[in-house]
């Protein structure tokens, strides 16, 4: 019995210490965020302020810029990473009721942040919805050197948009006004994030925090044609485009993106991560990060 008692005490101690360490990590990450006042409200961003090429990172639907933490860990000493929380997400403010969550509006906010930070030339990395925002950004910002789309599909701005994400077509959680704990777990778990793991639970918190309007209004705006057709954008893109997708992505239309016509596709191919889910930048980070680095080095060579 004494042994059991000591083991129990030891387990409680370890759990307490682990919880404390997780809390410290969370606080240290949050403490590094800064804020910019934009036309639509306060926007949070993380800036590594490193030397080297600037990488502007745009997260996906109901996420936050924390989803890029493994890219920050890998590249923070070599590149300047600017990871931005979209309006209604993460530490950024929600939009006022008169403002609408649309992909072109997101792009305008990113453009405003980049210009306030006086970033002249940069590479855009967009995860999921962030990739769509990146393509719209190319239409209003001439300082973009290239676009890297991760788990993202260029889409038509009409009812045909659903062709890009066919497995996600009927996902109720994607459009729910506000997600419960269970909905958030199902939504992020359905995207391939291992939400039961402590290192991934922040995704559930991000999904619950996201302004419900950001899902409803964004989906409706795309289906109603509020944005430039991205299939046209990629067929006329002036800068190099990198497309990275998981072989087993439960959200993306893999065959769809493989059959699109690209004008400036890096190495003339889609980069498919074997056995990868939608969450490849987090769970297959080594393969994704290697591709990002190889691409950036190829730009320098050119």
N, C-alpha and C positions, 0 to 999 in steps of 0.2 A: 504493500500500500504506500509505503514511504517513497518508493521508486516512482510509482504512478503520480504521486503528489508532486515530486520534483519535476517529472516530465511535463506535467500540466502547467506548473509555474514557468518552466522554461519556454513552453509553447506560447504562453500568454506574453512573455517578455519579447520573444522573437516577433510575434504579430504586432505588438506595440511599436517595436523599433522599426519594422517594415512600414507600418502605417505612417510613422513619423517621417521616414525617409521619402516616401511617396509624396507626402504633404510638402516637404522641403523642395523636392524637384518641381512640383507644380507651382509653388510660390516663386522659385527661381526663374522659371520660364515666364510666368506672368510679369514678373518685375522687369524683364527685359523689353517688354512691349512699350512702344511710344504711341503718341496720338497726333493726328492731324485733323484740323477742322476743315471740312469740305462744304460744298453747297448743299449737301443733303445731310450733314451732321458729322459727328466725330467718328473717325476711322482709326482703328488700331492696326499697328504693323510692327513687325520685327525686322530690324536692320542689323546685320552682322558687321557692317562698315569695314569689311575686309578689302584688301587690294584685289585687283583682277577684274574680269568681266562681271557686270551686274546681271543677276538672275532675279527677275520679278516672278514670284510664285503666287498662283491664284488657285484657291481650293475649290472643292465641289459643293454640290447641293447639300445643305444641312450639316456641313463640316465646319472646320475653322482652319486657320493656317498652321495649327499644331500638327496637321496631317503630314506636313513636310519635315517633321523633326528629324527623320533619318537622313534626309538630304542636307539639312543644316549640319548635322553631326559630321557628315562625310566631307562637305565642301566649304565649311565656314572659314577655313584658313587659306583657301585658294581663290574663292570667288566672293563677291559681295551679294549676299542673298537678302532680298526684301520680300518678306512673306506678309501678305495683306489679308486682314479679315474683311470679308465683304459686308456691306450694310445688312443688318439683321442677323449677323452671325458672329460667333466668338465674342470678342470684347468690343466690337464696333456697335454703334447705336442703331436702333431700328429706324426705318424710314418713317417720316410723318405720313399721316393717312392720305395726304394729297399726292404723295409720290408713289410711283409704281415700281415694283421689283421686276425689271426686264433685263435681258442679257445686254442689250445696247446701253442701258442705264448703268449697269455694273461696269461695263467697259469705260464709260465716261468717268466714273468714280476712280477707277484704277489710273486712268490717264491724268486726272487731277492730282492724285497722290504722287505719281511719278514726276510730274512737272514741279510740284512743290518741293520735292526732294532733289530737284535739279539733276536728274539722271538723264544724260544725253543719249547714250547708246546702251541697249540692254536686250537680253534674251528673255522671252516669256515662257514660263513653264506652267501649263494649265492641267490640273487634274480633274477629270470628269467634266462637270459643268464649267470648270475653270478653263478647259480647252476651248469650249465654245465662246467664252468671254474673250479669250486670247485672239481668236479669229476676228471677232468684231472689233477688237482693239486695233488690229492692223489697218482698219479702215479709217481710223482717226489719228493715229500716231505714226509718224514717219521715222522715228528713232529706233524702231524694233529691228534687231539684227536677225532674229530667227524665232520660230515658234516650236515648242516641244509640247505635244499633246499626249497625255498619259491617261489611258482608260477613257478616251473621249472620242466622239464621232461627229464629224461635220454634218450638220443637219439642214434640211429644208425648213423654211419658216412658214409652215402651213400644216395641214393635217398629216402631211407626209413626214413630219418630224419624227413620228413614232417609228418610222422605219429604222432610225438610227439606234433606238433603244427598245427593240421589240420585246425582249424578255421582261422589261420593266413596265410594259404597257398597262397592266392591270394592278399594279402595286398601290394599294390604298394608302399606305403610309407615306408614299411620295407626295400625296396631295392633301393629307390631313391638315387641318388648320393648326393644330398643336399636337405634338406627339407625346403620348404617355410613355412611361418607362418601357412597357412591353412593346409598344409600337416602335420606339426608337431602337430597341434591340433587334426587332425583326427587320427593320429598314436597313440598319447598318450591317447586321448579320447577313441579310440577303445580298449585300454588296460584296461579301467576302471578308469583312473584318471579323476577327475572332473576338467578339465582344465579351466573352466570358473570361478572357485573359485580362489581368489587371493592367497590363501595358496598353490595352486597347479600349479600356472602359471610357476614356475621355471622348471617344467617338459617340457613345451613348449620351453623354452629357452635352456634347455639341449639338446633337440632333434635337434633344429636348429644349435646349436654349434657343435654337433658331426660330426666328419670327415665322409663324405659320403662314403669314401672307407671302413670304418669300417663295414658298413652294406653289401655292395656289395661283398667284399672279404671274409667276414666271412661266409655268406650264401654259396657262391661258394665252399669254402674250405671244409665245412661240407659235401655238396653233393658230392664232389670229394673224400671224404674219408680221409681227413687230420686230423686225431685224433684217439684215441683209442675208440672202440665201448663202449659207456657208459652203455648199457644194460649188457654187459659182466662185466664192472667194478662193478655195484651194485650187481651182482650175486656172486661176490668174494670179496666184500669190507671187509677189516679187522677191520674197526672202525664203531661205530654206525652211522646210517643215519636217519635223521628226514626229512619227506616230508610233507609240508604244502601247501594246495591248496584251492582256492575259489570254492565253489559249482557252481557258475555261471561264471567261468572264460571264457571270450570270446576268449582267445588265446590258452589255454592249452587243450590237449586231456585228460580229466579227466578219462574217461573209459580206455584209453591207460595206464596211470600211475597206475591205480588200478589193471591192469592185468599183470603187470611186476612181475618178480621173484626177490625178494630182499633177500640177505643173512643176513644182520644185521640191519633190520628195527626196529626202536624204537617202542616198544609196539606192534610190528607186525601189524601195520596199517598205512594207509595214513590218515593224519589229515585234514579233510575237514571243511572249515569255511562256515557255512550256509549263503547263499545269498552273498557270497564274490566274488569279481571280481579278475582280475589279480593283481590289486593294493591293495591286502589285507594288506601288511605291512604298508600302509599309511592310508587306510580308514577303516580297521578292525584291527588296531594296538593293541588294548587291548587283543583280542583273540590270535593274533600272538605272542605278547610279553609274555603272560602267558604261552603259549606252550614252548617258548624258555627258560623261567625261570624254568619251571617244568623239562624240559629235563636236563638243566645244573645241577640242584639240584640232579637229579637222577644219574648223572655221579659222583658227589661228594660222594653220598651214596655208590655207587659201589666201 
